[in-house]
Amino acid sequence: MGAHPHLRAASRAAGVLMLLQALAVGLYWAVEHRRDAGRPGRPFAHEPLSGAELAPDEVLTRPDGSELRLSALRGRAVLLHLWATWCAPCRAELPALLDLGRELRRDGGVELVAVSVDESWEVVRAFFDGEVPPEVVRAGSPALGRRLGVSTLPDTFLVRPDGALALRFTGARDWRAPEARLLVTGQAASWPPAPDAPPR
């Protein structure tokens, strides 16, 4: 007879344990189901920046040898991308980013500036089989990456029309994802043009 209270306690403990397990499985299922249901609209991974820091006004070179100052793009949102031909994630990411950049430019909202940090134009031209896209420019020195705090490539910044750094995308992204375009265009549409923007 003395064993019955112990059996009852053990049965109660087993029942509580089974209930907790059922709750855990149910919670896991609910989270996974919700994650799958929300997948098409999931946020495009990015780091919001304070907006207190301006994009460095570096002089970049175009494939034809002409110069581009980042300040010349004031008045437009800019997707500022740092990459290199020797960087495998950069090579995988770049085609989709260039496609998105052309769409964004055509729609008039955002300008893509893809800054190669390679040592020479010869390397970049060879990478593109001689046809360098107009969105690609080259940094003459590592100063731009240093001033932006770039330690690994690729690294991308969304710059407001007033030149302030707004978002950062560290590492490669799938720029074909619909949420990438929605995020960039949504941000750009929310910013008024810079009042002192130079004429384009």
Backbone as CSV, one residue per row, in Angstrom:
resi,resn,N_x,N_y,N_z,CA_x,CA_y,CA_z,C_x,C_y,C_z
1,MET,0.840,-1.202,0.000,0.000,0.000,0.000,0.870,1.245,0.000
2,GLY,2.046,1.177,0.673,2.883,2.363,0.765,3.447,2.789,-0.572
3,ALA,3.451,1.870,-1.575,4.027,2.205,-2.875,3.071,3.017,-3.719
4,HIS,1.765,2.972,-3.415,0.780,3.666,-4.267,1.002,5.173,-4.363
5,PRO,1.273,5.878,-3.266,1.515,7.319,-3.401,2.686,7.614,-4.326
6,HIS,3.729,6.763,-4.268,4.872,6.978,-5.157,4.483,6.752,-6.602
7,LEU,3.661,5.724,-6.857,3.213,5.458,-8.224,2.361,6.607,-8.748
8,ARG,1.482,7.106,-7.857,0.637,8.234,-8.283,1.483,9.450,-8.600
9,ALA,2.500,9.725,-7.780,3.378,10.874,-8.013,4.147,10.697,-9.316
10,ALA,4.617,9.458,-9.547,5.359,9.188,-10.780,4.456,9.346,-11.991
11,SER,3.205,8.880,-11.878,2.253,9.013,-12.989,1.957,10.475,-13.268
12,ARG,1.786,11.240,-12.188,1.530,12.679,-12.358,2.704,13.361,-13.054
13,ALA,3.923,13.022,-12.617,5.128,13.618,-13.210,5.233,13.247,-14.686
14,ALA,4.937,11.978,-14.999,4.991,11.545,-16.402,3.944,12.285,-17.232
15,GLY,2.754,12.481,-16.643,1.701,13.209,-17.358,2.102,14.649,-17.640
16,VAL,2.708,15.302,-16.640,3.152,16.686,-16.814,4.231,16.763,-17.888
17,LEU,5.155,15.776,-17.862,6.232,15.740,-18.853,5.672,15.571,-20.263
18,MET,4.693,14.672,-20.411,4.080,14.465,-21.727,3.357,15.720,-22.195
19,LEU,2.702,16.404,-21.282,2.010,17.642,-21.632,3.004,18.710,-22.099
20,LEU,4.120,18.826,-21.366,5.151,19.800,-21.753,5.733,19.472,-23.125
21,GLN,5.952,18.171,-23.388,6.467,17.768,-24.688,5.476,18.104,-25.794
22,ALA,4.208,17.848,-25.540,3.173,18.160,-26.537,3.120,19.662,-26.812
23,LEU,3.235,20.448,-25.745,3.242,21.905,-25.918,4.457,22.363,-26.719
24,ALA,5.611,21.757,-26.434,6.843,22.127,-27.154,6.721,21.785,-28.628
25,VAL,6.201,20.592,-28.935,6.016,20.194,-30.338,5.024,21.123,-31.020
26,GLY,3.936,21.439,-30.329,2.937,22.342,-30.892,3.503,23.729,-31.158
27,LEU,4.300,24.228,-30.228,4.912,25.543,-30.399,5.888,25.537,-31.567
28,TYR,6.721,24.472,-31.664,7.670,24.360,-32.767,6.926,24.344,-34.100
29,TRP,5.849,23.552,-34.189,5.074,23.458,-35.429,4.493,24.824,-35.796
30,ALA,3.964,25.532,-34.798,3.355,26.839,-35.061,4.392,27.838,-35.576
31,VAL,5.573,27.822,-34.964,6.631,28.748,-35.400,7.061,28.428,-36.818
32,GLU,7.299,27.144,-37.108,7.732,26.758,-38.454,6.649,27.069,-39.489
33,HIS,5.403,26.802,-39.142,4.300,27.071,-40.066,4.206,28.568,-40.353
34,ARG,4.348,29.358,-39.321,4.284,30.813,-39.479,5.468,31.317,-40.302
35,ARG,6.647,30.732,-40.080,7.842,31.138,-40.821,7.660,30.827,-42.304
36,ASP,7.150,29.627,-42.619,6.934,29.272,-44.020,5.879,30.153,-44.654
37,ALA,4.809,30.433,-43.909,3.728,31.257,-44.453,4.214,32.670,-44.738
38,GLY,5.141,33.146,-43.911,5.609,34.517,-44.088,6.842,34.648,-44.950
39,ARG,7.345,33.538,-45.503,8.612,33.565,-46.225,8.645,34.548,-47.391
40,PRO,7.623,34.626,-48.265,7.725,35.557,-49.394,7.884,37.009,-48.965
41,GLY,7.368,37.381,-47.844,7.443,38.773,-47.417,8.448,39.020,-46.310
42,ARG,9.358,38.076,-46.098,10.291,38.240,-44.982,11.213,39.427,-45.244
43,PRO,11.653,40.093,-44.213,12.510,41.269,-44.415,13.820,40.886,-45.094
44,PHE,14.319,41.773,-45.933,15.609,41.575,-46.584,16.674,41.987,-45.577
45,ALA,17.563,41.054,-45.229,18.504,41.280,-44.133,19.340,42.546,-44.355
46,HIS,19.321,43.427,-43.370,20.069,44.684,-43.455,20.280,45.248,-42.050
47,GLU,21.208,46.201,-41.984,21.491,46.877,-40.718,21.107,48.351,-40.862
48,PRO,20.119,48.821,-40.096,19.797,50.252,-40.153,20.942,51.074,-39.558
49,LEU,21.284,52.159,-40.219,22.323,53.055,-39.720,21.684,54.334,-39.194
50,SER,22.410,55.072,-38.400,21.830,56.243,-37.722,21.501,57.382,-38.679
51,GLY,22.177,57.437,-39.819,21.980,58.563,-40.727,22.815,59.768,-40.350
52,ALA,23.617,59.637,-39.300,24.448,60.765,-38.862,25.725,60.881,-39.686
53,GLU,26.117,59.780,-40.336,27.375,59.777,-41.089,27.092,59.900,-42.581
54,LEU,27.840,60.769,-43.263,27.694,60.942,-44.703,28.598,59.963,-45.439
55,ALA,28.180,59.575,-46.646,29.043,58.763,-47.498,30.284,59.576,-47.835
56,PRO,31.466,58.981,-47.762,32.687,59.728,-48.084,32.628,60.264,-49.513
57,ASP,33.094,61.478,-49.713,33.061,62.082,-51.043,34.327,61.714,-51.803
58,GLU,34.421,60.434,-52.148,35.604,59.941,-52.851,35.491,60.206,-54.356
59,VAL,36.638,60.334,-54.998,36.679,60.434,-56.455,36.912,59.033,-56.998
60,LEU,35.963,58.555,-57.801,36.030,57.229,-58.396,36.253,57.383,-59.894
61,THR,36.765,56.347,-60.545,36.990,56.433,-61.990,36.052,55.496,-62.733
62,ARG,35.552,55.987,-63.870,34.708,55.190,-64.755,35.593,54.420,-65.739
63,PRO,34.991,53.443,-66.437,35.803,52.671,-67.390,36.463,53.524,-68.476
64,ASP,35.822,54.654,-68.841,36.397,55.505,-69.891,37.454,56.475,-69.363
65,GLY,37.752,56.388,-68.065,38.771,57.248,-67.479,38.230,58.514,-66.842
66,SER,36.963,58.826,-67.078,36.378,60.018,-66.452,36.156,59.770,-64.968
67,GLU,35.998,60.860,-64.219,35.863,60.753,-62.771,34.414,60.910,-62.323
68,LEU,34.105,60.292,-61.222,32.791,60.430,-60.583,33.023,60.736,-59.111
69,ARG,32.508,61.871,-58.682,32.510,62.183,-57.241,31.162,61.740,-56.684
70,LEU,31.186,61.106,-55.529,29.931,60.659,-54.926,29.007,61.839,-54.632
71,SER,29.584,63.003,-54.333,28.740,64.177,-54.052,27.963,64.616,-55.284
72,ALA,28.414,64.221,-56.485,27.694,64.583,-57.709,26.356,63.855,-57.815
73,LEU,26.175,62.834,-56.988,24.923,62.066,-57.008,23.934,62.546,-55.954
74,ARG,24.271,63.628,-55.249,23.337,64.152,-54.245,22.020,64.507,-54.929
75,GLY,20.940,64.243,-54.216,19.616,64.451,-54.792,18.964,63.153,-55.224
76,ARG,19.765,62.086,-55.258,19.244,60.754,-55.576,19.679,59.777,-54.497
77,ALA,18.860,58.773,-54.261,19.304,57.677,-53.397,20.335,56.861,-54.175
78,VAL,21.335,56.363,-53.474,22.424,55.619,-54.115,22.612,54.288,-53.404
79,LEU,22.730,53.223,-54.186,23.118,51.918,-53.659,24.615,51.797,-53.926
80,LEU,25.408,51.973,-52.883,26.857,52.014,-52.985,27.411,50.640,-52.622
81,HIS,27.988,49.962,-53.612,28.389,48.562,-53.459,29.895,48.436,-53.640
82,LEU,30.571,47.792,-52.680,32.006,47.547,-52.791,32.235,46.067,-53.042
83,TRP,33.052,45.768,-54.058,33.253,44.386,-54.473,34.631,44.254,-55.126
84,ALA,35.021,43.016,-55.463,36.274,42.763,-56.173,36.136,41.495,-57.002
85,THR,36.894,41.425,-58.090,36.827,40.256,-58.967,37.369,39.008,-58.289
86,TRP,38.292,39.176,-57.304,38.882,38.013,-56.635,38.009,37.470,-55.500
87,CYS,36.888,38.135,-55.245,35.985,37.764,-54.137,34.872,36.861,-54.680
88,ALA,34.890,35.582,-54.294,33.908,34.623,-54.824,32.456,35.013,-54.528
89,PRO,32.097,35.416,-53.296,30.707,35.836,-53.056,30.323,37.061,-53.894
90,CYS,31.300,37.955,-54.138,31.027,39.126,-54.974,30.660,38.695,-56.387
91,ARG,31.435,37.763,-56.930,31.192,37.298,-58.299,29.819,36.644,-58.415
92,ALA,29.428,35.891,-57.395,28.122,35.229,-57.421,26.986,36.230,-57.301
93,GLU,27.183,37.278,-56.521,26.127,38.246,-56.224,25.934,39.293,-57.316
94,LEU,27.024,39.675,-57.983,27.027,40.860,-58.838,26.016,40.856,-59.986
95,PRO,25.844,39.769,-60.745,24.903,39.844,-61.875,23.494,40.269,-61.479
96,ALA,22.972,39.702,-60.383,21.623,40.063,-59.939,21.577,41.507,-59.448
97,LEU,22.645,41.955,-58.802,22.688,43.338,-58.311,22.716,44.317,-59.485
98,LEU,23.495,44.013,-60.524,23.526,44.874,-61.707,22.166,44.936,-62.384
99,ASP,21.490,43.792,-62.465,20.134,43.772,-63.049,19.191,44.656,-62.243
100,LEU,19.254,44.517,-60.918,18.396,45.342,-60.064,18.752,46.818,-60.217
101,GLY,20.038,47.121,-60.293,20.461,48.501,-60.450,19.906,49.137,-61.710
102,ARG,19.875,48.378,-62.803,19.318,48.915,-64.059,17.824,49.181,-63.917
103,GLU,17.124,48.277,-63.253,15.688,48.498,-63.007,15.462,49.746,-62.168
104,LEU,16.233,49.884,-61.103,16.066,51.021,-60.193,16.374,52.335,-60.915
105,ARG,17.389,52.334,-61.761,17.750,53.556,-62.489,16.664,53.906,-63.503
106,ARG,16.158,52.870,-64.184,15.099,53.094,-65.175,13.854,53.697,-64.525
107,ASP,13.573,53.248,-63.314,12.406,53.770,-62.594,12.677,55.149,-61.994
108,GLY,13.935,55.593,-62.042,14.269,56.944,-61.610,14.453,57.144,-60.125
109,GLY,14.492,56.058,-59.355,14.553,56.247,-57.912,15.913,56.113,-57.271
110,VAL,16.733,55.172,-57.767,17.980,54.832,-57.086,19.084,54.617,-58.121
111,GLU,20.269,55.090,-57.779,21.443,54.930,-58.645,22.374,53.896,-58.025
112,LEU,22.737,52.867,-58.789,23.708,51.876,-58.321,25.112,52.330,-58.698
113,VAL,26.013,52.315,-57.716,27.425,52.570,-57.962,28.175,51.356,-57.413
114,ALA,28.681,50.516,-58.330,29.378,49.288,-57.944,30.878,49.548,-58.002
115,VAL,31.480,49.732,-56.842,32.878,50.163,-56.745,33.797,48.946,-56.657
116,SER,34.583,48.734,-57.717,35.585,47.675,-57.688,36.802,48.163,-56.903
117,VAL,37.306,47.315,-56.026,38.523,47.648,-55.289,39.716,46.877,-55.851
118,ASP,39.574,46.378,-57.084,40.672,45.682,-57.748,41.824,46.643,-58.035
119,GLU,42.984,46.069,-58.302,44.187,46.876,-58.474,44.222,47.658,-59.780
120,SER,43.526,47.181,-60.819,43.608,47.863,-62.111,42.334,47.647,-62.917
121,TRP,42.147,48.538,-63.897,41.027,48.381,-64.824,41.213,47.151,-65.701
122,GLU,42.445,46.770,-65.961,42.696,45.604,-66.811,42.039,44.348,-66.219
123,VAL,42.169,44.197,-64.905,41.569,43.046,-64.220,40.048,43.095,-64.334
124,VAL,39.483,44.282,-64.143,38.024,44.430,-64.203,37.521,44.201,-65.625
125,ARG,38.216,44.766,-66.611,37.808,44.571,-68.007,37.861,43.096,-68.405
126,ALA,38.891,42.404,-67.954,38.997,40.970,-68.250,37.833,40.206,-67.626
127,PHE,37.440,40.592,-66.420,36.321,39.943,-65.735,35.032,40.076,-66.544
128,PHE,34.836,41.252,-67.172,33.625,41.499,-67.954,33.832,41.258,-69.455
129,ASP,34.902,40.567,-69.814,35.218,40.313,-71.230,35.250,41.597,-72.047
130,GLY,35.785,42.655,-71.441,35.968,43.911,-72.158,34.793,44.859,-72.123
131,GLU,33.601,44.380,-71.731,32.391,45.218,-71.719,32.005,45.537,-70.273
132,VAL,32.614,46.555,-69.712,32.345,46.904,-68.313,31.020,47.655,-68.226
133,PRO,30.086,47.196,-67.400,28.804,47.898,-67.263,29.007,49.328,-66.748
134,PRO,28.153,50.262,-67.159,28.321,51.658,-66.738,28.166,51.877,-65.237
135,GLU,27.534,50.941,-64.541,27.366,51.083,-63.087,28.663,50.812,-62.333
136,VAL,29.641,50.203,-63.015,30.886,49.805,-62.359,31.911,50.937,-62.444
137,VAL,32.457,51.296,-61.307,33.536,52.280,-61.216,34.652,51.646,-60.392
138,ARG,35.782,52.343,-60.319,36.903,51.773,-59.570,37.418,52.778,-58.564
139,ALA,37.741,52.275,-57.379,38.351,53.110,-56.345,39.857,53.115,-56.591
140,GLY,40.450,54.292,-56.626,41.880,54.381,-56.874,42.725,54.003,-55.677
141,SER,42.110,53.941,-54.505,42.851,53.604,-53.285,41.889,52.920,-52.327
142,PRO,42.407,52.317,-51.252,41.524,51.669,-50.269,40.842,52.651,-49.325
143,ALA,40.966,53.957,-49.584,40.445,54.961,-48.649,38.934,54.847,-48.453
144,LEU,38.183,54.605,-49.535,36.721,54.541,-49.422,36.308,53.410,-48.486
145,GLY,36.865,52.227,-48.697,36.537,51.094,-47.832,36.912,51.345,-46.391
146,ARG,38.076,51.961,-46.178,38.504,52.272,-44.814,37.540,53.231,-44.144
147,ARG,37.158,54.277,-44.867,36.284,55.291,-44.270,34.883,54.755,-43.998
148,LEU,34.474,53.745,-44.760,33.168,53.124,-44.526,33.244,51.992,-43.498
149,GLY,34.446,51.644,-43.059,34.603,50.561,-42.090,34.418,49.188,-42.692
150,VAL,34.718,49.043,-43.979,34.541,47.756,-44.658,35.729,46.855,-44.328
151,SER,35.423,45.678,-43.811,36.489,44.722,-43.496,36.393,43.466,-44.353
152,THR,35.203,43.152,-44.838,35.024,42.000,-45.729,34.156,42.417,-46.904
153,LEU,34.351,41.745,-48.022,33.562,42.013,-49.226,32.634,40.840,-49.490
154,PRO,31.497,41.127,-50.160,30.997,42.432,-50.572,30.352,43.181,-49.413
155,ASP,30.192,44.481,-49.600,29.525,45.322,-48.607,28.760,46.400,-49.375
156,THR,27.527,46.641,-48.979,26.645,47.544,-49.725,25.954,48.505,-48.769
157,PHE,25.839,49.754,-49.191,25.198,50.794,-48.391,24.109,51.465,-49.213
158,LEU,22.984,51.739,-48.570,21.959,52.563,-49.201,22.125,53.970,-48.652
159,VAL,22.351,54.918,-49.568,22.663,56.293,-49.207,21.463,57.175,-49.537
160,ARG,21.066,58.005,-48.611,19.935,58.914,-48.822,20.323,60.018,-49.805
161,PRO,19.327,60.716,-50.376,19.640,61.810,-51.304,20.507,62.908,-50.700
162,ASP,20.462,63.078,-49.380,21.307,64.098,-48.750,22.716,63.584,-48.457
163,GLY,23.016,62.343,-48.875,24.352,61.781,-48.701,24.541,60.979,-47.433
164,ALA,23.521,60.898,-46.580,23.654,60.162,-45.318,23.534,58.657,-45.547
165,LEU,24.341,57.895,-44.821,24.280,56.431,-44.882,23.067,55.956,-44.090
166,ALA,22.183,55.202,-44.745,20.929,54.803,-44.107,20.850,53.317,-43.772
167,LEU,21.254,52.458,-44.705,21.190,51.012,-44.487,22.500,50.382,-44.929
168,ARG,22.816,49.236,-44.315,24.018,48.496,-44.700,23.664,47.031,-44.918
169,PHE,24.224,46.459,-45.976,24.029,45.050,-46.300,25.423,44.410,-46.322
170,THR,25.848,43.859,-45.210,27.177,43.258,-45.113,27.124,41.830,-45.621
171,GLY,27.981,41.504,-46.574,27.982,40.171,-47.160,27.074,40.100,-48.378
172,ALA,27.142,38.960,-49.056,26.366,38.774,-50.289,24.878,38.623,-49.982
173,ARG,24.065,39.113,-50.890,22.609,39.011,-50.775,22.034,38.481,-52.084
174,ASP,20.816,37.952,-52.023,20.110,37.550,-53.236,19.283,38.744,-53.704
175,TRP,19.862,39.556,-54.580,19.196,40.779,-55.025,18.052,40.505,-55.987
176,ARG,17.845,39.223,-56.344,16.672,38.874,-57.158,15.414,38.766,-56.301
177,ALA,15.589,38.661,-54.998,14.440,38.492,-54.104,13.518,39.709,-54.192
178,PRO,12.205,39.491,-54.326,11.279,40.625,-54.436,11.383,41.598,-53.274
179,GLU,11.676,41.071,-52.075,11.741,41.966,-50.918,12.944,42.901,-50.976
180,ALA,13.987,42.522,-51.751,15.144,43.415,-51.910,14.707,44.691,-52.621
181,ARG,14.003,44.531,-53.728,13.531,45.693,-54.487,12.535,46.514,-53.669
182,LEU,11.645,45.811,-52.970,10.635,46.511,-52.163,11.294,47.344,-51.066
183,LEU,12.313,46.781,-50.429,12.986,47.503,-49.357,13.682,48.753,-49.897
184,VAL,14.460,48.594,-50.961,15.235,49.711,-51.499,14.319,50.799,-52.051
185,THR,13.336,50.416,-52.859,12.453,51.434,-53.446,11.557,52.069,-52.383
186,GLY,11.134,51.266,-51.401,10.308,51.820,-50.326,11.057,52.859,-49.521
187,GLN,12.318,52.555,-49.204,13.134,53.529,-48.479,13.337,54.789,-49.315
188,ALA,13.707,54.598,-50.592,13.998,55.747,-51.459,12.774,56.637,-51.619
189,ALA,11.603,56.040,-51.717,10.380,56.827,-51.901,10.041,57.643,-50.661
190,SER,10.547,57.222,-49.516,10.210,57.931,-48.273,11.113,59.137,-48.013
191,TRP,12.148,59.310,-48.838,13.102,60.396,-48.614,12.872,61.530,-49.601
192,PRO,12.768,62.763,-49.142,12.661,63.884,-50.075,14.012,64.128,-50.734
193,PRO,14.026,64.662,-51.973,15.310,64.986,-52.597,16.059,66.017,-51.757
194,ALA,17.374,65.954,-51.816,18.170,66.918,-51.077,17.968,68.316,-51.679
195,PRO,17.701,69.344,-50.847,17.400,70.662,-51.395,18.566,71.308,-52.127
196,ASP,19.800,70.945,-51.758,20.953,71.556,-52.400,21.576,70.621,-53.436
197,ALA,20.765,69.719,-54.003,21.293,68.757,-54.971,21.746,69.488,-56.228
198,PRO,22.929,69.122,-56.757,23.365,69.733,-58.000,22.496,69.281,-59.169
199,PRO,22.352,70.097,-60.223,21.533,69.684,-61.361,22.126,68.472,-62.051
200,ARG,21.271,67.608,-62.581,21.737,66.381,-63.234,21.547,66.493,-64.731
